Amino acid sequence: MSTLDDLAERIERLVLRHEELKRTNALLEHQLAAVTQERDQLRARLSTARQRVDALLERIPAPAAAESHLPSE
């Protein structure tokens, strides 16, 4: 009978552990979704910032290469 009681106790512990792991997994999936969404938003912001910087760089006039190498008189 002791073996049967031990087995029943182990099964109960396994069921409890399984439920705990399911809750932990659900929490981790929720955290992963939040972090993935944050990452995607940051990538979009980075892309927008790069486009703005590129547009500003295009507005900067290029220095005349010949003028910068002429000696001052």
C-alpha positions in Angstrom: 0.0 0.0 0.0 2.9 2.3 0.7 4.0 2.1 -2.9 0.6 3.1 -4.1 0.5 6.1 -1.7 4.0 7.1 -2.8 2.9 6.9 -6.4 -0.2 9.0 -5.7 1.9 11.6 -3.9 4.4 11.8 -6.8 1.5 12.2 -9.3 0.0 15.0 -7.2 3.4 16.8 -7.1 3.8 16.3 -10.9 0.4 17.8 -11.5 1.1 20.8 -9.3 4.5 21.3 -11.0 2.9 21.0 -14.4 0.3 23.7 -13.5 3.1 25.9 -12.2 5.1 25.5 -15.4 2.0 26.3 -17.5 1.5 29.6 -15.6 5.2 30.4 -15.9 5.2 29.7 -19.6 2.1 31.9 -20.1 3.9 34.7 -18.3 7.0 34.3 -20.4 5.0 34.2 -23.6 3.3 37.5 -22.5 6.7 39.1 -21.7 8.1 37.9 -25.0 5.2 39.4 -26.9 5.7 42.7 -25.1 9.4 42.8 -25.8 8.9 41.8 -29.4 6.4 44.7 -29.8 8.9 47.1 -28.1 11.7 45.9 -30.4 9.5 46.5 -33.5 8.6 50.0 -32.4 12.2 50.8 -31.7 13.2 49.5 -35.2 10.5 51.7 -36.7 11.8 54.7 -34.8 15.4 54.0 -35.8 14.3 53.7 -39.4 12.5 57.1 -39.2 15.5 58.7 -37.5 17.8 57.4 -40.2 15.6 58.8 -43.0 15.6 62.2 -41.2 19.4 62.2 -40.9 19.8 61.1 -44.5 17.5 63.9 -45.6 19.4 66.5 -43.5 22.7 65.2 -44.9 21.4 65.7 -48.5 20.6 69.3 -47.7 24.2 70.1 -46.6 26.1 71.6 -49.5 29.2 69.7 -50.6 32.3 71.8 -50.1 34.1 72.7 -53.3 37.1 70.4 -53.4 39.1 72.8 -55.5 38.6 75.7 -53.2 39.7 74.0 -50.1 43.1 73.0 -51.6 44.0 76.5 -52.9 46.6 78.3 -51.0 45.6 81.6 -49.4 47.0 84.7 -51.1 
